[in-house]
Amino acid sequence: MFLVLLRIAIGWHFLYEGLEKIESTHKGGRPFTAEPYLRASTGPLAPYFRNLVPDVNGLETLDVGRLKSSWAAEVERIASHYGFDKEQRDKAAEELRRTEEFADIWSTDKETTEKRDKYYHELAGVQAIERKTGALSFERERAAAKRKDLDSERKELIAAPYGKGKDLRAAIIGLATPEQRESAGPYVPPRTQLDQINDMTMYGLVAMGLCLMLGLLGPLAALAGAVFLGQIYLSMPPWPGLPANPMAEGHYFIVNKNLIEMLACLALVFIPTSFWIGLDSMLFGRFFRRHETSDTSPRSNPDNGPGLGRTAPNDIKPIPLSSPGLSK
């Protein structure tokens, strides 16, 4: 019974976390994003987690050539989405030209150039320490602290071109007629890998939570939960030599709540509580009980022929003492 309660409690935790993230995203609150967590990764999988964030270091935005290419591609997507005619496309090209002129002025500005060169130099130093296999703990701590400072510098550097990109998008969308907007619907920028991760996190937590609480596909839901928690643990593990997790609610050493809950989920993978109490017992209980019965039934003895079971000790007949095969 306590194992069933453990399964339901973990499911409730997953479900509530997922619903809270969905509500904040779709009901006017602060949209959920995994970006801050991925950026703050410090564990052995930190480079992998950081690279899930599009343009994580802002290098594409700071490169004026790639910046212009991204603007031109978005203008073309908007024009194709609404089906612009030649006059609208000419106006869109003029808007793009003015925005590109701003990019040229911004990229060659002396202050911008100095800040950008300084950012490149310091970022290279941090990445060198992060890739260094034998880096000491104090070096990693300094690199983690420096990366936070660099993140602030990155936001300041890309603020101007990022804002210009938003203005350009709004101006091109504004060229569409009411008929084109009604026919084509609102323009939605292409989904990024981060958008997919956010959706998988929100709706995956809800799905895992419901399955664990209802006992539906319990072992599979528990395994998915263990994999998810394992990734969370490895992103910022409380290991010696690694910087402390700035988002931690307490003080941990090697073991934290994510690891404990992950181990509990792994236990639920091999303990079929959903076949005791849950929808699995209703949907698959007959097969499960049949499988258990076949495992515990006596195995057939090949020496007794087909269809004959192993001879029980009570079925062995004693040999009489007067048998001709026995000598006194």
C-alpha positions as CSV (number, residue, x, y, z in Angstrom):
1,M,0.0,0.0,0.0
2,F,2.8,2.4,0.8
3,L,4.4,1.7,-2.6
4,V,1.1,2.6,-4.3
5,L,1.0,5.8,-2.3
6,L,4.6,6.6,-3.3
7,R,3.6,6.1,-7.0
8,I,0.7,8.5,-6.6
9,A,2.7,11.1,-4.7
10,I,5.4,11.2,-7.4
11,G,2.7,11.4,-10.0
12,W,1.0,14.3,-8.2
13,H,4.4,16.1,-8.1
14,F,4.9,15.7,-11.9
15,L,1.3,16.6,-12.7
16,Y,1.3,19.8,-10.6
17,E,4.6,20.9,-12.0
18,G,3.4,20.4,-15.5
19,L,0.1,22.2,-15.0
20,E,1.7,25.2,-13.4
21,K,4.1,25.6,-16.3
22,I,1.2,25.3,-18.8
23,E,-0.9,27.8,-17.0
24,S,1.9,30.4,-16.7
25,T,2.6,30.0,-20.5
26,H,-1.0,30.1,-21.9
27,K,-2.8,32.3,-19.4
28,G,-0.9,35.6,-19.5
29,G,1.7,34.8,-16.9
30,R,5.4,34.5,-17.3
31,P,5.9,31.9,-20.0
32,F,7.8,28.8,-19.0
33,T,11.2,28.3,-20.6
34,A,13.9,25.9,-19.8
35,E,16.5,28.4,-21.1
36,P,17.8,29.6,-17.7
37,Y,18.2,26.1,-16.4
38,L,20.0,25.0,-19.6
39,R,22.3,28.0,-19.5
40,A,23.2,27.4,-15.8
41,S,24.2,23.8,-16.4
42,T,27.5,22.9,-14.7
43,G,27.6,19.1,-14.8
44,P,29.4,16.7,-17.3
45,L,26.5,17.3,-19.8
46,A,26.7,21.1,-19.5
47,P,28.0,21.6,-23.1
48,Y,25.1,19.5,-24.4
49,F,22.5,21.2,-22.4
50,R,23.7,24.7,-23.3
51,N,23.8,23.9,-27.0
52,L,20.1,23.2,-26.9
53,V,19.5,26.9,-26.6
54,P,19.5,28.6,-30.0
55,D,22.5,31.0,-30.4
56,V,23.4,30.3,-26.8
57,N,26.4,32.7,-26.8
58,G,24.9,35.3,-29.2
59,L,27.6,34.7,-31.8
60,E,25.1,34.6,-34.7
61,T,23.6,37.9,-33.6
62,L,27.0,39.5,-33.2
63,D,28.0,38.5,-36.7
64,V,26.5,41.2,-38.9
65,G,26.5,38.9,-42.0
66,R,24.6,36.1,-40.3
67,L,22.3,38.7,-38.7
68,K,21.4,40.2,-42.0
69,S,20.8,36.7,-43.5
70,S,18.4,35.9,-40.7
71,W,16.5,39.1,-41.2
72,A,16.2,38.5,-44.9
73,A,15.0,35.0,-44.4
74,E,12.3,36.1,-42.0
75,V,11.1,38.9,-44.3
76,E,10.7,36.2,-47.1
77,R,8.8,33.9,-44.7
78,I,6.4,36.6,-43.8
79,A,5.9,37.7,-47.4
80,S,5.2,34.1,-48.5
81,H,2.9,33.5,-45.5
82,Y,0.6,36.4,-46.5
83,G,1.1,36.1,-50.2
84,F,2.5,39.6,-50.8
85,D,2.2,41.2,-54.2
86,K,5.0,43.0,-55.9
87,E,4.3,46.4,-54.3
88,Q,4.2,44.9,-50.8
89,R,7.4,43.0,-51.5
90,D,9.1,46.2,-52.6
91,K,8.0,47.9,-49.4
92,A,9.3,45.0,-47.4
93,A,12.7,45.1,-49.2
94,E,12.9,48.9,-48.3
95,E,12.2,48.1,-44.7
96,L,14.9,45.4,-44.8
97,R,17.4,47.8,-46.4
98,R,16.9,50.4,-43.7
99,T,17.3,47.8,-41.0
100,E,20.5,46.5,-42.6
101,E,21.9,50.0,-42.7
102,F,21.4,50.2,-38.9
103,A,23.2,46.9,-38.6
104,D,26.2,48.2,-40.5
105,I,26.4,51.4,-38.3
106,W,25.9,49.4,-35.1
107,S,28.6,46.8,-35.9
108,T,31.3,49.4,-36.8
109,D,30.6,51.6,-33.8
110,K,33.8,51.9,-31.8
111,E,32.2,51.2,-28.4
112,T,30.3,48.2,-29.8
113,T,33.5,46.9,-31.4
114,E,35.5,47.2,-28.2
115,K,32.8,45.5,-26.1
116,R,32.4,42.7,-28.7
117,D,36.1,42.0,-28.8
118,K,36.3,41.9,-25.0
119,Y,33.3,39.5,-24.9
120,Y,34.9,37.2,-27.5
121,H,38.2,37.1,-25.6
122,E,36.6,36.3,-22.2
123,L,34.2,33.8,-23.7
124,A,37.1,31.9,-25.2
125,G,38.8,31.8,-21.8
126,V,35.8,30.4,-20.1
127,Q,35.2,27.8,-22.8
128,A,38.8,26.7,-22.5
129,I,38.4,26.0,-18.8
130,E,35.1,24.2,-19.4
131,R,36.7,21.9,-21.9
132,K,39.8,21.3,-19.7
133,T,39.5,17.8,-18.3
134,G,41.9,18.4,-15.4
135,A,40.6,21.8,-14.4
136,L,40.7,22.4,-10.6
137,S,37.6,23.1,-8.6
138,F,38.4,26.8,-8.1
139,E,39.0,27.2,-11.8
140,R,35.6,25.8,-12.6
141,E,33.9,28.0,-10.0
142,R,35.6,31.1,-11.4
143,A,34.5,30.0,-14.9
144,A,30.9,29.5,-13.8
145,A,30.9,33.0,-12.1
146,K,32.5,34.5,-15.2
147,R,29.9,32.9,-17.5
148,K,27.1,34.7,-15.5
149,D,28.9,38.0,-16.1
150,L,29.3,37.2,-19.8
151,D,25.6,36.4,-20.0
152,S,24.8,39.9,-18.8
153,E,27.3,41.3,-21.3
154,R,25.7,39.2,-24.1
155,K,22.2,40.5,-23.3
156,E,23.6,44.1,-23.4
157,L,25.4,43.6,-26.7
158,I,22.5,42.0,-28.6
159,A,19.8,44.2,-27.2
160,A,20.0,46.8,-30.1
161,P,20.0,44.3,-33.0
162,Y,17.4,42.1,-31.2
163,G,15.1,45.1,-30.8
164,K,15.6,46.1,-34.5
165,G,14.7,42.6,-35.5
166,K,11.4,42.8,-33.6
167,D,10.6,46.2,-35.1
168,L,11.4,44.8,-38.6
169,R,9.1,41.8,-38.1
170,A,6.2,44.1,-36.9
171,A,6.7,46.5,-39.9
172,I,6.6,43.6,-42.4
173,I,3.5,42.1,-40.8
174,G,1.9,45.5,-40.9
175,L,2.1,45.5,-44.7
176,A,-0.4,42.7,-44.9
177,T,-4.0,43.7,-45.8
178,P,-6.9,42.7,-43.5
179,E,-8.0,40.2,-46.2
180,Q,-4.5,38.6,-46.3
181,R,-4.4,38.4,-42.5
182,E,-7.8,36.8,-42.3
183,S,-7.0,34.4,-45.1
184,A,-3.5,33.3,-43.9
185,G,-3.9,33.7,-40.2
186,P,-1.4,35.1,-37.8
187,Y,2.3,34.7,-38.6
188,V,4.1,32.4,-36.3
189,P,8.0,32.3,-36.3
190,P,9.5,28.9,-36.9
191,R,9.7,26.8,-33.8
192,T,13.1,26.3,-32.4
193,Q,14.6,23.4,-30.5
194,L,14.1,25.2,-27.3
195,D,10.3,25.6,-28.1
196,Q,10.1,21.8,-28.5
197,I,11.9,21.2,-25.3
198,N,9.6,23.5,-23.4
199,D,6.5,21.7,-24.8
200,M,8.0,18.3,-24.1
201,T,8.7,19.3,-20.5
202,M,5.3,20.8,-19.8
203,Y,3.1,18.2,-21.4
204,G,5.5,15.3,-20.6
205,L,5.3,16.1,-16.9
206,V,1.4,16.1,-17.1
207,A,1.4,12.8,-19.0
208,M,3.8,11.1,-16.6
209,G,1.9,12.5,-13.6
210,L,-1.5,11.3,-14.8
211,C,-0.2,7.8,-15.8
212,L,1.5,7.4,-12.4
213,M,-1.5,8.6,-10.4
214,L,-4.0,6.5,-12.4
215,G,-1.7,3.5,-12.7
216,L,-1.8,3.5,-16.5
217,L,1.3,2.1,-18.1
218,G,2.9,2.5,-14.7
219,P,6.4,1.0,-15.4
220,L,6.8,2.9,-18.6
221,A,5.7,6.2,-16.9
222,A,8.1,5.5,-14.0
223,L,11.0,4.9,-16.5
224,A,10.2,8.1,-18.3
225,G,10.2,10.0,-15.0
226,A,13.5,8.4,-14.0
227,V,15.1,9.5,-17.3
228,F,13.8,13.0,-17.0
229,L,15.0,13.4,-13.4
230,G,18.4,11.9,-14.3
231,Q,18.9,14.6,-16.9
232,I,17.9,17.3,-14.4
233,Y,20.4,15.7,-11.9
234,L,23.2,15.6,-14.4
235,S,22.7,19.2,-15.5
236,M,23.8,20.5,-12.1
237,P,24.9,17.6,-9.9
238,P,26.1,18.4,-6.4
239,W,29.5,16.8,-7.0
240,P,32.8,17.9,-5.4
241,G,34.8,20.1,-7.7
242,L,31.7,21.6,-9.4
243,P,30.1,25.0,-8.7
244,A,27.1,24.9,-6.5
245,N,23.7,24.9,-8.1
246,P,22.4,28.5,-7.8
247,M,18.8,27.3,-8.0
248,A,19.1,24.7,-5.2
249,E,16.6,25.0,-2.4
250,G,19.0,23.5,0.2
251,H,22.5,22.2,0.7
252,Y,23.4,18.9,-1.0
253,F,26.4,16.7,-1.4
254,I,26.2,14.1,-4.2
255,V,22.6,13.2,-3.2
256,N,19.8,15.7,-3.8
257,K,16.0,15.4,-4.1
258,N,16.2,14.8,-7.8
259,L,18.4,11.8,-7.4
260,I,16.2,10.4,-4.6
261,E,13.0,10.8,-6.7
262,M,14.8,9.3,-9.6
263,L,15.7,6.2,-7.6
264,A,12.1,5.9,-6.4
265,C,10.9,6.0,-10.0
266,L,13.4,3.3,-10.9
267,A,12.1,1.1,-8.1
268,L,8.5,1.6,-9.4
269,V,9.7,0.4,-12.8
270,F,10.4,-3.1,-11.3
271,I,7.7,-3.1,-8.7
272,P,4.3,-3.4,-10.6
273,T,2.2,-1.4,-8.2
274,S,-0.1,-0.3,-11.1
275,F,-1.0,-4.0,-11.5
276,W,-2.1,-4.1,-7.9
277,I,-4.1,-0.9,-7.8
278,G,-4.6,1.1,-11.1
279,L,-5.9,1.0,-14.6
280,D,-3.2,-1.5,-15.6
281,S,-4.8,-4.1,-13.3
282,M,-8.1,-3.6,-15.2
283,L,-6.6,-3.5,-18.7
284,F,-3.8,-6.0,-18.4
285,G,-4.5,-7.7,-15.1
286,R,-5.6,-11.0,-16.7
287,F,-2.4,-11.3,-18.8
288,F,-0.3,-10.3,-15.8
289,R,-1.9,-12.9,-13.5
290,R,-1.6,-15.6,-16.2
291,H,2.1,-14.7,-16.6
292,E,2.7,-14.9,-12.8
293,T,0.8,-18.3,-12.7
294,S,2.9,-19.8,-15.5
295,D,6.1,-18.7,-13.7
296,T,5.1,-20.3,-10.4
297,S,3.7,-23.6,-11.8
298,P,5.8,-26.8,-11.7
299,R,7.9,-27.3,-14.7
300,S,7.3,-30.4,-16.8
301,N,9.7,-33.2,-16.5
302,P,10.9,-34.3,-19.9
303,D,11.7,-37.8,-18.6
304,N,8.0,-38.4,-17.8
305,G,6.9,-37.7,-21.4
306,P,4.7,-35.0,-22.8
307,G,2.0,-33.6,-20.6
308,L,3.4,-35.2,-17.4
309,G,4.5,-33.1,-14.5
310,R,7.4,-33.9,-12.2
311,T,6.6,-36.8,-9.9
312,A,5.7,-35.6,-6.4
313,P,7.4,-37.2,-3.5
314,N,4.1,-38.6,-2.2
315,D,3.6,-40.5,-5.5
316,I,6.7,-42.6,-5.0
317,K,5.7,-46.2,-4.1
318,P,7.9,-48.0,-1.6
319,I,9.6,-51.1,-2.9
320,P,8.6,-54.1,-0.9
321,L,11.4,-55.8,1.1
322,S,10.6,-59.1,-0.5
323,S,11.3,-57.8,-4.0
324,P,13.4,-60.2,-6.0
325,G,15.7,-57.4,-6.8
326,L,16.8,-57.1,-3.2
327,S,19.1,-59.4,-1.4
328,K,19.2,-59.9,2.3
